[in-house]
Amino acid sequence: MLARLAVPAGVLAAVAGAFAYVGAVDPNEPGHYPVCPLLRVTGVYCPGCGGLRSAHAVVHGDLPAALHANALAVLAYAGFAVLWTVWVVRTVRGRPFRVALGTAHLWTLGTLLLVFGVVRNLPFGGWLLP
């Protein structure tokens, strides 16, 4: 049983370690992390811009700040938590875990990222800026 949980535990340890690092090393302080290349070159915010500040806020329990930094990232963190939990439950029950994303799912995800990236850079989407 414990051997089956080794991979989910390893993934959780890696993600927890990354969140612990981002929680300890504040991305709001300049010089700790590289600047987004798209933002640096074009001045345009990508869908991931603000993701580190969002993770830092989540670690510190500040959900409003996390949502302001990158609402889509907060949804991704919650989605990871749900998928990881389902993975562990299925593993404990001895059932395989598979995420089967079809073409429609991938197009929907890509469209969501594109729309979020475009809207946050338009004047009326300023509330989505990090």
Biotite code that builds the C-alpha atoms (Angstrom):
import biotite.structure as struc

atoms = struc.array([
    struc.Atom([0.000, 0.000, 0.000], chain_id="A", res_id=1, res_name="MET", atom_name="CA", element="C"),
    struc.Atom([2.718, 2.479, 0.962], chain_id="A", res_id=2, res_name="LEU", atom_name="CA", element="C"),
    struc.Atom([4.673, 1.692, -2.184], chain_id="A", res_id=3, res_name="ALA", atom_name="CA", element="C"),
    struc.Atom([1.663, 2.683, -4.297], chain_id="A", res_id=4, res_name="ARG", atom_name="CA", element="C"),
    struc.Atom([1.535, 6.060, -2.545], chain_id="A", res_id=5, res_name="LEU", atom_name="CA", element="C"),
    struc.Atom([5.208, 6.847, -3.210], chain_id="A", res_id=6, res_name="ALA", atom_name="CA", element="C"),
    struc.Atom([4.619, 8.781, -6.446], chain_id="A", res_id=7, res_name="VAL", atom_name="CA", element="C"),
    struc.Atom([1.676, 10.891, -5.204], chain_id="A", res_id=8, res_name="PRO", atom_name="CA", element="C"),
    struc.Atom([3.656, 11.596, -2.008], chain_id="A", res_id=9, res_name="ALA", atom_name="CA", element="C"),
    struc.Atom([6.687, 12.622, -4.069], chain_id="A", res_id=10, res_name="GLY", atom_name="CA", element="C"),
    struc.Atom([4.599, 14.965, -6.203], chain_id="A", res_id=11, res_name="VAL", atom_name="CA", element="C"),
    struc.Atom([3.047, 16.488, -3.085], chain_id="A", res_id=12, res_name="LEU", atom_name="CA", element="C"),
    struc.Atom([6.486, 16.924, -1.505], chain_id="A", res_id=13, res_name="ALA", atom_name="CA", element="C"),
    struc.Atom([7.790, 18.707, -4.618], chain_id="A", res_id=14, res_name="ALA", atom_name="CA", element="C"),
    struc.Atom([4.782, 21.035, -4.824], chain_id="A", res_id=15, res_name="VAL", atom_name="CA", element="C"),
    struc.Atom([4.856, 21.713, -1.065], chain_id="A", res_id=16, res_name="ALA", atom_name="CA", element="C"),
    struc.Atom([8.577, 22.456, -1.300], chain_id="A", res_id=17, res_name="GLY", atom_name="CA", element="C"),
    struc.Atom([8.004, 24.908, -4.145], chain_id="A", res_id=18, res_name="ALA", atom_name="CA", element="C"),
    struc.Atom([5.206, 26.645, -2.241], chain_id="A", res_id=19, res_name="PHE", atom_name="CA", element="C"),
    struc.Atom([7.340, 26.751, 0.917], chain_id="A", res_id=20, res_name="ALA", atom_name="CA", element="C"),
    struc.Atom([10.171, 28.398, -1.020], chain_id="A", res_id=21, res_name="TYR", atom_name="CA", element="C"),
    struc.Atom([7.856, 30.967, -2.605], chain_id="A", res_id=22, res_name="VAL", atom_name="CA", element="C"),
    struc.Atom([6.282, 31.565, 0.806], chain_id="A", res_id=23, res_name="GLY", atom_name="CA", element="C"),
    struc.Atom([9.695, 32.225, 2.339], chain_id="A", res_id=24, res_name="ALA", atom_name="CA", element="C"),
    struc.Atom([11.240, 34.237, -0.524], chain_id="A", res_id=25, res_name="VAL", atom_name="CA", element="C"),
    struc.Atom([8.828, 37.093, -1.232], chain_id="A", res_id=26, res_name="ASP", atom_name="CA", element="C"),
    struc.Atom([8.281, 37.656, -4.981], chain_id="A", res_id=27, res_name="PRO", atom_name="CA", element="C"),
    struc.Atom([7.134, 41.211, -4.175], chain_id="A", res_id=28, res_name="ASN", atom_name="CA", element="C"),
    struc.Atom([10.763, 42.059, -3.343], chain_id="A", res_id=29, res_name="GLU", atom_name="CA", element="C"),
    struc.Atom([12.699, 42.844, -6.537], chain_id="A", res_id=30, res_name="PRO", atom_name="CA", element="C"),
    struc.Atom([15.668, 40.700, -7.479], chain_id="A", res_id=31, res_name="GLY", atom_name="CA", element="C"),
    struc.Atom([14.553, 37.347, -6.102], chain_id="A", res_id=32, res_name="HIS", atom_name="CA", element="C"),
    struc.Atom([12.946, 35.948, -9.251], chain_id="A", res_id=33, res_name="TYR", atom_name="CA", element="C"),
    struc.Atom([13.423, 36.673, -12.964], chain_id="A", res_id=34, res_name="PRO", atom_name="CA", element="C"),
    struc.Atom([10.997, 39.031, -14.658], chain_id="A", res_id=35, res_name="VAL", atom_name="CA", element="C"),
    struc.Atom([8.543, 37.517, -17.141], chain_id="A", res_id=36, res_name="CYS", atom_name="CA", element="C"),
    struc.Atom([10.271, 37.674, -20.548], chain_id="A", res_id=37, res_name="PRO", atom_name="CA", element="C"),
    struc.Atom([7.040, 38.645, -22.345], chain_id="A", res_id=38, res_name="LEU", atom_name="CA", element="C"),
    struc.Atom([6.424, 41.472, -19.882], chain_id="A", res_id=39, res_name="LEU", atom_name="CA", element="C"),
    struc.Atom([10.032, 42.655, -20.110], chain_id="A", res_id=40, res_name="ARG", atom_name="CA", element="C"),
    struc.Atom([10.122, 42.703, -23.917], chain_id="A", res_id=41, res_name="VAL", atom_name="CA", element="C"),
    struc.Atom([6.584, 43.828, -24.781], chain_id="A", res_id=42, res_name="THR", atom_name="CA", element="C"),
    struc.Atom([5.053, 45.248, -21.607], chain_id="A", res_id=43, res_name="GLY", atom_name="CA", element="C"),
    struc.Atom([2.196, 42.742, -21.994], chain_id="A", res_id=44, res_name="VAL", atom_name="CA", element="C"),
    struc.Atom([1.132, 40.570, -19.058], chain_id="A", res_id=45, res_name="TYR", atom_name="CA", element="C"),
    struc.Atom([0.998, 36.858, -19.864], chain_id="A", res_id=46, res_name="CYS", atom_name="CA", element="C"),
    struc.Atom([-1.568, 34.537, -18.227], chain_id="A", res_id=47, res_name="PRO", atom_name="CA", element="C"),
    struc.Atom([1.099, 33.455, -15.711], chain_id="A", res_id=48, res_name="GLY", atom_name="CA", element="C"),
    struc.Atom([2.175, 36.937, -14.622], chain_id="A", res_id=49, res_name="CYS", atom_name="CA", element="C"),
    struc.Atom([1.494, 37.341, -10.918], chain_id="A", res_id=50, res_name="GLY", atom_name="CA", element="C"),
    struc.Atom([1.485, 33.580, -10.330], chain_id="A", res_id=51, res_name="GLY", atom_name="CA", element="C"),
    struc.Atom([4.379, 33.705, -7.853], chain_id="A", res_id=52, res_name="LEU", atom_name="CA", element="C"),
    struc.Atom([2.813, 36.605, -5.955], chain_id="A", res_id=53, res_name="ARG", atom_name="CA", element="C"),
    struc.Atom([-0.436, 34.625, -5.946], chain_id="A", res_id=54, res_name="SER", atom_name="CA", element="C"),
    struc.Atom([1.304, 31.538, -4.545], chain_id="A", res_id=55, res_name="ALA", atom_name="CA", element="C"),
    struc.Atom([3.033, 33.684, -1.902], chain_id="A", res_id=56, res_name="HIS", atom_name="CA", element="C"),
    struc.Atom([-0.336, 35.117, -0.842], chain_id="A", res_id=57, res_name="ALA", atom_name="CA", element="C"),
    struc.Atom([-1.911, 31.630, -0.714], chain_id="A", res_id=58, res_name="VAL", atom_name="CA", element="C"),
    struc.Atom([0.899, 30.381, 1.527], chain_id="A", res_id=59, res_name="VAL", atom_name="CA", element="C"),
    struc.Atom([0.285, 33.319, 3.859], chain_id="A", res_id=60, res_name="HIS", atom_name="CA", element="C"),
    struc.Atom([-3.495, 32.763, 3.849], chain_id="A", res_id=61, res_name="GLY", atom_name="CA", element="C"),
    struc.Atom([-4.342, 35.995, 2.002], chain_id="A", res_id=62, res_name="ASP", atom_name="CA", element="C"),
    struc.Atom([-6.929, 34.792, -0.525], chain_id="A", res_id=63, res_name="LEU", atom_name="CA", element="C"),
    struc.Atom([-8.012, 38.288, -1.698], chain_id="A", res_id=64, res_name="PRO", atom_name="CA", element="C"),
    struc.Atom([-4.384, 39.202, -2.497], chain_id="A", res_id=65, res_name="ALA", atom_name="CA", element="C"),
    struc.Atom([-3.904, 35.834, -4.223], chain_id="A", res_id=66, res_name="ALA", atom_name="CA", element="C"),
    struc.Atom([-6.968, 36.374, -6.393], chain_id="A", res_id=67, res_name="LEU", atom_name="CA", element="C"),
    struc.Atom([-5.845, 39.914, -7.225], chain_id="A", res_id=68, res_name="HIS", atom_name="CA", element="C"),
    struc.Atom([-2.345, 38.736, -8.222], chain_id="A", res_id=69, res_name="ALA", atom_name="CA", element="C"),
    struc.Atom([-3.598, 35.975, -10.542], chain_id="A", res_id=70, res_name="ASN", atom_name="CA", element="C"),
    struc.Atom([-7.116, 34.567, -10.188], chain_id="A", res_id=71, res_name="ALA", atom_name="CA", element="C"),
    struc.Atom([-6.472, 31.887, -12.793], chain_id="A", res_id=72, res_name="LEU", atom_name="CA", element="C"),
    struc.Atom([-3.471, 30.612, -10.824], chain_id="A", res_id=73, res_name="ALA", atom_name="CA", element="C"),
    struc.Atom([-5.622, 30.288, -7.691], chain_id="A", res_id=74, res_name="VAL", atom_name="CA", element="C"),
    struc.Atom([-8.068, 28.175, -9.693], chain_id="A", res_id=75, res_name="LEU", atom_name="CA", element="C"),
    struc.Atom([-5.137, 26.063, -10.911], chain_id="A", res_id=76, res_name="ALA", atom_name="CA", element="C"),
    struc.Atom([-3.928, 25.535, -7.315], chain_id="A", res_id=77, res_name="TYR", atom_name="CA", element="C"),
    struc.Atom([-7.416, 24.391, -6.309], chain_id="A", res_id=78, res_name="ALA", atom_name="CA", element="C"),
    struc.Atom([-7.633, 22.160, -9.382], chain_id="A", res_id=79, res_name="GLY", atom_name="CA", element="C"),
    struc.Atom([-4.307, 20.550, -8.494], chain_id="A", res_id=80, res_name="PHE", atom_name="CA", element="C"),
    struc.Atom([-5.523, 19.902, -4.940], chain_id="A", res_id=81, res_name="ALA", atom_name="CA", element="C"),
    struc.Atom([-8.678, 18.202, -6.227], chain_id="A", res_id=82, res_name="VAL", atom_name="CA", element="C"),
    struc.Atom([-6.815, 16.097, -8.808], chain_id="A", res_id=83, res_name="LEU", atom_name="CA", element="C"),
    struc.Atom([-4.170, 15.077, -6.280], chain_id="A", res_id=84, res_name="TRP", atom_name="CA", element="C"),
    struc.Atom([-6.843, 14.046, -3.778], chain_id="A", res_id=85, res_name="THR", atom_name="CA", element="C"),
    struc.Atom([-8.666, 11.965, -6.392], chain_id="A", res_id=86, res_name="VAL", atom_name="CA", element="C"),
    struc.Atom([-5.322, 10.412, -7.365], chain_id="A", res_id=87, res_name="TRP", atom_name="CA", element="C"),
    struc.Atom([-4.586, 9.390, -3.770], chain_id="A", res_id=88, res_name="VAL", atom_name="CA", element="C"),
    struc.Atom([-8.083, 8.000, -3.159], chain_id="A", res_id=89, res_name="VAL", atom_name="CA", element="C"),
    struc.Atom([-7.977, 5.939, -6.353], chain_id="A", res_id=90, res_name="ARG", atom_name="CA", element="C"),
    struc.Atom([-4.461, 4.719, -5.525], chain_id="A", res_id=91, res_name="THR", atom_name="CA", element="C"),
    struc.Atom([-5.506, 3.623, -2.029], chain_id="A", res_id=92, res_name="VAL", atom_name="CA", element="C"),
    struc.Atom([-8.440, 1.737, -3.520], chain_id="A", res_id=93, res_name="ARG", atom_name="CA", element="C"),
    struc.Atom([-6.101, 0.029, -6.014], chain_id="A", res_id=94, res_name="GLY", atom_name="CA", element="C"),
    struc.Atom([-7.694, 1.667, -9.032], chain_id="A", res_id=95, res_name="ARG", atom_name="CA", element="C"),
    struc.Atom([-5.702, 3.386, -11.777], chain_id="A", res_id=96, res_name="PRO", atom_name="CA", element="C"),
    struc.Atom([-5.729, 7.164, -12.069], chain_id="A", res_id=97, res_name="PHE", atom_name="CA", element="C"),
    struc.Atom([-5.813, 8.689, -15.507], chain_id="A", res_id=98, res_name="ARG", atom_name="CA", element="C"),
    struc.Atom([-6.540, 12.198, -16.703], chain_id="A", res_id=99, res_name="VAL", atom_name="CA", element="C"),
    struc.Atom([-7.885, 11.803, -20.211], chain_id="A", res_id=100, res_name="ALA", atom_name="CA", element="C"),
    struc.Atom([-7.973, 15.194, -21.844], chain_id="A", res_id=101, res_name="LEU", atom_name="CA", element="C"),
    struc.Atom([-9.543, 15.157, -25.259], chain_id="A", res_id=102, res_name="GLY", atom_name="CA", element="C"),
    struc.Atom([-9.073, 17.670, -28.028], chain_id="A", res_id=103, res_name="THR", atom_name="CA", element="C"),
    struc.Atom([-12.080, 19.691, -26.858], chain_id="A", res_id=104, res_name="ALA", atom_name="CA", element="C"),
    struc.Atom([-10.647, 19.951, -23.328], chain_id="A", res_id=105, res_name="HIS", atom_name="CA", element="C"),
    struc.Atom([-7.276, 21.143, -24.619], chain_id="A", res_id=106, res_name="LEU", atom_name="CA", element="C"),
    struc.Atom([-8.875, 23.715, -26.927], chain_id="A", res_id=107, res_name="TRP", atom_name="CA", element="C"),
    struc.Atom([-11.041, 24.953, -24.058], chain_id="A", res_id=108, res_name="THR", atom_name="CA", element="C"),
    struc.Atom([-8.028, 25.274, -21.777], chain_id="A", res_id=109, res_name="LEU", atom_name="CA", element="C"),
    struc.Atom([-6.022, 27.071, -24.472], chain_id="A", res_id=110, res_name="GLY", atom_name="CA", element="C"),
    struc.Atom([-8.919, 29.421, -25.188], chain_id="A", res_id=111, res_name="THR", atom_name="CA", element="C"),
    struc.Atom([-9.332, 30.176, -21.480], chain_id="A", res_id=112, res_name="LEU", atom_name="CA", element="C"),
    struc.Atom([-5.630, 31.042, -21.171], chain_id="A", res_id=113, res_name="LEU", atom_name="CA", element="C"),
    struc.Atom([-5.735, 33.173, -24.326], chain_id="A", res_id=114, res_name="LEU", atom_name="CA", element="C"),
    struc.Atom([-8.867, 35.070, -23.275], chain_id="A", res_id=115, res_name="VAL", atom_name="CA", element="C"),
    struc.Atom([-7.509, 35.628, -19.762], chain_id="A", res_id=116, res_name="PHE", atom_name="CA", element="C"),
    struc.Atom([-4.209, 36.879, -21.204], chain_id="A", res_id=117, res_name="GLY", atom_name="CA", element="C"),
    struc.Atom([-5.903, 39.253, -23.625], chain_id="A", res_id=118, res_name="VAL", atom_name="CA", element="C"),
    struc.Atom([-8.588, 40.586, -21.273], chain_id="A", res_id=119, res_name="VAL", atom_name="CA", element="C"),
    struc.Atom([-6.129, 41.357, -18.456], chain_id="A", res_id=120, res_name="ARG", atom_name="CA", element="C"),
    struc.Atom([-4.227, 43.634, -20.876], chain_id="A", res_id=121, res_name="ASN", atom_name="CA", element="C"),
    struc.Atom([-7.273, 45.588, -22.078], chain_id="A", res_id=122, res_name="LEU", atom_name="CA", element="C"),
    struc.Atom([-8.422, 48.762, -20.323], chain_id="A", res_id=123, res_name="PRO", atom_name="CA", element="C"),
    struc.Atom([-11.612, 47.169, -18.921], chain_id="A", res_id=124, res_name="PHE", atom_name="CA", element="C"),
    struc.Atom([-9.642, 44.156, -17.666], chain_id="A", res_id=125, res_name="GLY", atom_name="CA", element="C"),
    struc.Atom([-7.407, 46.182, -15.384], chain_id="A", res_id=126, res_name="GLY", atom_name="CA", element="C"),
    struc.Atom([-8.887, 44.430, -12.342], chain_id="A", res_id=127, res_name="TRP", atom_name="CA", element="C"),
    struc.Atom([-7.141, 41.240, -13.567], chain_id="A", res_id=128, res_name="LEU", atom_name="CA", element="C"),
    struc.Atom([-3.666, 42.820, -13.570], chain_id="A", res_id=129, res_name="LEU", atom_name="CA", element="C"),
    struc.Atom([-1.191, 41.629, -10.945], chain_id="A", res_id=130, res_name="PRO", atom_name="CA", element="C"),
])
